[in-house]
């Protein structure tokens, strides 16, 4: 799992007794990073990506330049080409890293000895946690995805389809086990779930309204209520 991934400590599961896997949390980016001095052991890659995500989120893809990223981290612009060859490559990396982090969540749940329904609920709670912790990444994904074309767009679309299949596989397992309503169209259920997750950047503001724990709990409860007989 990436360095900026950390496990939350809250147990949001409404009725289950096991401790489910929860999603990673990003380290908050500082307002301004000082220049990276020689001899200081820093994760320069994490700093570069955190700065790039924040700047693109705040200024938009067109408004944020690689020079802005270099200035934020305190390095020469040419140093950034060690991490990505162009601004479009940076955008692709942000999107592919997002998918990689979500797949890490899925693999962690798979490693646990859970019933089909518990796997589904753990996944839903972990995904909502990740979305709440990574709203800038999510916003960039959906606001700037149209910038991609050709093979880059195909790669991102393929990963998006794997994300949908991941959720649907748990829905189908729970349905076959008789734990969710057998009349539910799982493809349609996936659309509803992903639609709710993707809307997070439009309404969620940290520190305002409901707590993360409350949002995650309600999200899981509402899905449980709508899916079970």
TAJOFEN-V390955 format. One record per residue. N is the residue number from 0. RES is the residue in one letter. SS is DSSP state (alpha for helix, beta for strand, coil for the rest). PHI is phi as a letter, one per 40 degrees, with the letter a starting at -180 (* if undefined). OMEGA is omega in radians with two decimals (none if undefined). Layout:
# TAJOFEN-V390955
n = [N N]
res = [RES RES]
ss = [SS SS]
phi = [PHI PHI]
omega = [OMEGA OMEGA]
This chain:
# TAJOFEN-V390955
n = [0 1 2 3 4 5 6 7 8 9 10 11 12 13 14 15 16 17 18 19 20 21 22 23 24 25 26 27 28 29 30 31 32 33 34 35 36 37 38 39 40 41 42 43 44 45 46 47 48 49 50 51 52 53 54 55 56 57 58 59 60 61 62 63 64 65 66 67 68 69 70 71 72 73 74 75 76 77 78 79 80 81 82 83 84 85 86 87 88 89 90 91 92 93 94 95 96 97 98 99 100 101 102 103 104 105 106 107 108 109 110 111 112 113 114 115 116 117 118 119 120 121 122 123 124 125 126 127 128 129 130 131 132 133 134 135 136 137 138 139 140 141 142 143 144 145 146 147 148 149 150 151 152 153 154 155 156 157 158 159 160 161 162 163 164 165 166 167 168 169 170 171 172 173 174 175 176 177 178 179 180 181 182 183 184 185 186 187 188 189 190 191 192 193 194 195 196 197 198 199 200 201 202 203 204 205 206 207 208 209 210 211 212 213 214 215 216 217 218 219 220 221 222 223 224 225 226 227 228]
res = [X X X X X X X X X X X X X X X X X X X X X X X X X X X X X X X X X X X X X X X X X X X X X X X X X X X X X X X X X X X X X X X X X X X X X X X X X X X X X X X X X X X X X X X X X X X X X X X X X X X X X X X X X X X X X X X X X X X X X X X X X X X X X X X X X X X X X X X X X X X X X X X X X X X X X X X X X X X X X X X X X X X X X X X X X X X X X X X X X X X X X X X X X X X X X X X X X X X X X X X X X X X X X X X X X X X X X X X X X X X X X X X X X X X X X]
ss = [coil coil coil coil coil coil beta coil coil coil coil coil coil coil coil coil coil coil coil coil coil coil coil beta coil coil coil coil coil coil coil coil coil coil coil coil coil coil coil coil coil coil coil alpha alpha alpha alpha alpha alpha alpha alpha alpha alpha alpha alpha alpha alpha alpha alpha alpha alpha alpha alpha coil coil alpha alpha alpha alpha alpha alpha alpha alpha coil coil coil alpha alpha alpha alpha alpha alpha coil coil coil coil alpha alpha alpha alpha alpha alpha alpha alpha alpha alpha alpha alpha alpha alpha alpha alpha alpha alpha alpha alpha alpha alpha alpha alpha coil coil coil coil coil alpha alpha alpha alpha alpha alpha alpha alpha alpha alpha alpha alpha alpha alpha alpha alpha alpha alpha coil alpha alpha alpha alpha alpha alpha alpha alpha alpha alpha alpha alpha alpha coil coil alpha alpha alpha alpha alpha alpha alpha alpha alpha alpha alpha alpha alpha alpha alpha alpha alpha alpha alpha alpha alpha alpha alpha alpha alpha alpha alpha coil coil coil coil coil coil coil coil coil alpha alpha alpha alpha alpha alpha alpha alpha alpha alpha alpha alpha alpha coil alpha alpha alpha alpha coil coil coil coil coil coil coil coil alpha alpha alpha alpha alpha alpha alpha alpha alpha alpha alpha alpha alpha alpha alpha alpha coil coil]
phi = [* c c c c b c c b c c c c c b c c c c c c b c c b c c c c c c a c c d c c c g c c b c c c c c c c c c c c c c c c c b g c c c c b c c c c c c c c g b c d c c c c c c a c a c c c c c c c d c c c c c c c c c c c d c c c c c c c b c d c c c c c c c c c c c c d c c c c b d c c c c c d c c b d c c c a g c c c c c c c c c c c c c c c c c c c c c c d c c c c g c b d c c c c c c c c d c c c c c c c c c d c c b c b d g b g c c d d c c c c c c c c c c d c c c c c]
omega = [-3.08 -3.08 -3.06 -3.14 3.11 -3.13 3.07 -3.05 -3.06 3.07 -3.01 -3.01 -3.01 -3.03 -3.05 -3.10 3.14 3.10 -3.04 3.03 3.06 -2.93 3.12 3.08 3.12 3.01 -3.12 3.12 3.10 -3.13 -3.10 3.11 3.09 3.09 -3.12 -3.10 3.11 3.10 3.11 -3.09 -3.12 3.03 -3.06 -3.14 3.14 3.13 -3.14 -3.10 3.11 3.13 -3.13 -3.14 -3.13 -3.10 3.11 3.11 -3.08 -3.04 -3.03 -3.09 -3.13 -3.06 -3.11 3.14 3.05 3.08 3.08 3.14 3.14 3.13 -3.11 -3.09 -3.13 3.10 3.04 -3.13 -3.13 3.13 -3.10 -3.10 3.01 -3.06 3.11 -3.02 -3.10 3.12 3.09 3.06 3.08 -3.14 3.11 -3.13 3.11 -3.10 -3.11 3.07 3.12 3.11 -3.13 3.13 3.11 3.10 3.03 3.10 -3.13 -3.13 3.11 3.10 3.13 -3.10 -3.12 3.12 -3.07 3.02 3.12 -3.14 3.12 3.07 3.14 -3.12 3.09 3.12 -3.14 3.12 -3.14 3.12 3.13 3.08 -3.13 -3.14 3.13 -3.12 -3.04 -3.10 3.08 3.10 -3.11 -3.14 3.11 -3.10 -3.04 3.13 -3.02 -3.10 -3.11 3.11 -3.07 3.11 3.04 -3.07 -3.14 3.14 3.13 3.13 -3.13 3.11 3.14 3.12 3.07 3.10 3.09 3.10 3.11 -3.13 3.13 3.12 -3.10 -3.14 3.11 3.08 -3.13 3.11 -3.13 3.12 3.12 3.13 -3.14 -3.09 3.01 -3.06 -3.11 3.10 -3.10 3.03 -3.03 3.10 3.11 3.11 3.09 3.14 3.12 -3.12 -3.12 3.09 3.11 3.14 -3.06 -3.14 -3.06 -3.11 -3.10 -3.07 -3.06 3.05 -3.11 3.10 3.14 3.09 -3.07 3.06 3.08 -3.12 -3.13 3.13 -3.13 -3.13 -3.12 3.11 3.13 -3.12 -3.12 3.09 3.12 -3.12 -3.06 -3.05 -3.04 -3.12 none]
